[in-house]
Amino acid sequence: MSTHDLCTTAPDTPLWQVPASGAARFSWDYERLQKAYVDMGVLELGDSDPDLLMAQDEEMAEQLDRDRFAAEEQARVAAVEEATVEGAA
């Protein structure tokens, strides 16, 4: 469920004051907080498709594994060829 629509418009009162006794006091500055979320790219994440993101991550991991395996295989082939040449000499 996306929270994008819940967080994109400011409430009627942009600054909420919550009465408190003692040293603790809470105030909610919606505009400043929303700007921080936008700057961090958090609001856009609410529109993401987790299944698609996981599939893309899995494909990227598989490609990295294929690339690593190919590099290891090339190294093994080169080592075998080198040993063959040394053994023939």
ZIZI-V732637 format. One record per residue. N is the residue number from 1. RES is the residue in one letter. SS is DSSP state (H for helix, E for strand, - for the rest). OMEGA is omega in whole degrees, 0 to 359 (NA if undefined). Layout:
BEGIN
[[N:RES:SS:OMEGA] [N:RES:SS:OMEGA]]
END
This chain:
BEGIN
[[1:M:-:180] [2:S:-:174] [3:T:-:184] [4:H:H:182] [5:D:H:181] [6:L:H:188] [7:C:H:188] [8:T:-:180] [9:T:-:182] [10:A:-:176] [11:P:-:180] [12:D:-:179] [13:T:-:184] [14:P:-:180] [15:L:E:180] [16:W:E:176] [17:Q:E:179] [18:V:E:181] [19:P:-:179] [20:A:-:174] [21:S:-:180] [22:G:-:186] [23:A:-:183] [24:A:-:177] [25:R:-:181] [26:F:E:171] [27:S:E:185] [28:W:E:177] [29:D:E:188] [30:Y:H:185] [31:E:H:180] [32:R:H:180] [33:L:H:179] [34:Q:H:178] [35:K:H:178] [36:A:H:178] [37:Y:H:179] [38:V:H:180] [39:D:H:180] [40:M:H:181] [41:G:-:184] [42:V:H:183] [43:L:H:180] [44:E:H:180] [45:L:H:179] [46:G:-:180] [47:D:-:183] [48:S:-:176] [49:D:-:184] [50:P:H:179] [51:D:H:178] [52:L:H:179] [53:L:H:179] [54:M:H:178] [55:A:H:178] [56:Q:H:177] [57:D:H:180] [58:E:H:179] [59:E:H:179] [60:M:H:178] [61:A:H:178] [62:E:H:178] [63:Q:H:177] [64:L:H:177] [65:D:H:179] [66:R:H:180] [67:D:H:180] [68:R:H:179] [69:F:H:180] [70:A:H:179] [71:A:H:178] [72:E:H:180] [73:E:H:177] [74:Q:H:179] [75:A:H:179] [76:R:H:179] [77:V:H:180] [78:A:H:179] [79:A:H:179] [80:V:H:179] [81:E:H:178] [82:E:H:179] [83:A:H:180] [84:T:H:180] [85:V:H:179] [86:E:H:180] [87:G:H:180] [88:A:H:184] [89:A:-:NA]]
END
